[in-house]
């Protein structure tokens, strides 16, 4: 396996407007200010940070993250193609479940996962219970999300669990990236031996 510094992992945070994406993104990035008052994101915010002690199949490492906190406002839909370019993982965030929001989450899944050929393992769903009035997430969003890990996020009372769940997601993602890289290197090496 080749060693060396990897490029940052690009993760995109998507979900309906007002669902808590920015609060979750700020918390994961250890941003100094985590406002609990709603201020809509205009387009996208990019947070860069690292996460230590991420366990993969072969080792434990520090992972550099580029987290794209995307607005849930449909005005920015024309920017989605730029947002999703080179994305390696998708974090879905929602805070309540209504038929309209299920449809919106499924549309986001289609655009950011299905159309980019990402796998369910490249995704995680965070149910953000910001107001504590409904801490238990719905048992199932829709069949589209059946193979995706779903995590209840309660930043105020159990932020350490969210960080741990995020590390687990990163470990799965890093293992997939490492395996894909090793396969590509193996193919290149096999191809080079035929030209000697």
N, C-alpha and C positions, 0 to 999 in steps of 0.2 A: 504494500500500500504506500502510495506517495505521501510524503509529509510536506508541511509548509502551511503558511497562513491561508485560510480559505477566505473568499469574499464574504461580505456580510450576507446573512440570510434575509431575504426580503419577504416580509409578512404583510398582508393587507387585512385591515379591520373593516368589516362592512356590516351593515344592518340598517334597519329603519331609522328615520330621523328621531332623535330624542330617546334612543334606547340605551345610552350610557357608553357608547364606543370610546369617547374621549376620556371619560373617567377611568375606564378599564385600561386604555392605552397609557395614560399618565401613571397609573398605579404600577403596571408592569415595567415601565421604563424608569421607575423611581423618580419621576418628575417631582420637583420640589413643591409645586403647587397643584393640588388636586381640587379644583373648584366643584362644589356640588350644586351650584346654580347652573341652569341650562343656558349655554351659549352655543348656538349652532356652528359647526365647523364649516368654513368657507372653502369648498374644494377638497383639499387634502392637507394634512400636517404630517411631516415625516420626523419621527423620533429615532435617534441612533443611541444604542446602549449595548452593553454586553451582559450575558448571564453566565455565571460561573457554575462549575460542577454539574454540567449536563451529561448524563449517562447515555452513551450509545452502546451498540452491541459490542464494540471493540475497546472503548476507552471512556475516560471522563475528560471533558474539556470545557474551555470557555468559548462561548458562541457570541459572535458579533451580530447584532440584530439591526435591521432597518425596518421600522414599523410604520406602515402607511395608514394613518387614521383618516378614513375616507368619509366625507359628508354623506349623510343619508338623504339629503335634499335632491330630488329628481332633477333640479336645474343643472346639476353637474354630471348627469348621465353621459353627456357627450365627451366627458373626460375619462370615462371608464377604461377605454382601450389603452390610454397612457398609464393609468394606475395599475392595470393588471400585467403590464409587460414585465417579464422575468420574475413574476411572483412565484415563490416556492411553497407558500402556505397561506391559508385563509382562516381568519378568525371571524366567526359570525357572532354578533352580539344582539340580543333582543331582551326586552323587559316585560312584555306582555304578549299574549297570543290571541289574536283575533283572526278571522278568515282573511281580511285584507293583509295583515302582516305575514301570515303564512304564505300567501301568494307572493308578497314582496321578497321574503326570504328565499323562496323557490326560484324566483327570477334572478336574484343575486347568485344563487348556487349555479344556475345554468350558465350565467355569463362568466363568473370568476372561477368555476371549477370544471364544469362539463366542457365548455368551449375551449378551455386551455389544456384539457386532458390531464388535469390533476386528479389524484385519487382521493377517496374519502380519508385515508390516513394523513393527507396533507391538510386536513381541516380539523377544526374544533369549534364547538358551539358553546358560548358563554351566556348563561341566563343571568342577567344582571338585575338583582332585586334591590334596587337603590333605596326604595322607600320602606322596605321590610314588611309591606302589607301582604306580600305573596312570596314568601321565601322558598316554597317548594316549587321547583320548575314543573311544567307540564311533563307528563311521562313520555310524550312523543309529539314532535312538531308535525311531521308528515313522513310518509314513506321515503321521500327524497333524502331525509337526514338519518335514516335508520342505521347506517353503518358509520356514523360520525360520533365521536365522543362528545357527550354533553355534560357541561360542568355548571354547577350553581355557584355564582360569584356573589359573595357578601363581603365586600372590602372592609367595611367597618368592624365586623365581628370575627371574620375568618380570612383575613388577607393572606396569611401564610399558606393556607390551603390553596388559594388561587395561584400563588407563586409556585407552589409545588406542582400543581396540575399543569401550569404553563411549562415548567421544566420537563415534565413527562412528555408533553406534546413536542417540545423541542428535541428531546432525545429520540423520539420516533422519527421525526422529520430528518434529523441529522443522520440517523442510521440509513434511512432511504437514500439520502443524498450521497453518503459514502459508498453504499453498495452500487449505486448507479455510476459513480465516478470510477470505481474499481472495474466494473464491467466494460466501460468505455476504454479504460487504459489497457485492459486485457485484449480487447478487440484490436486496438492500435498495435500492441506488441506482437500479436499473432500475424497481423498484416505486414509488419516490418520484417519478420523472419522469412517471408516468401520472396523478398527482394534481395537477399544476400547472395 
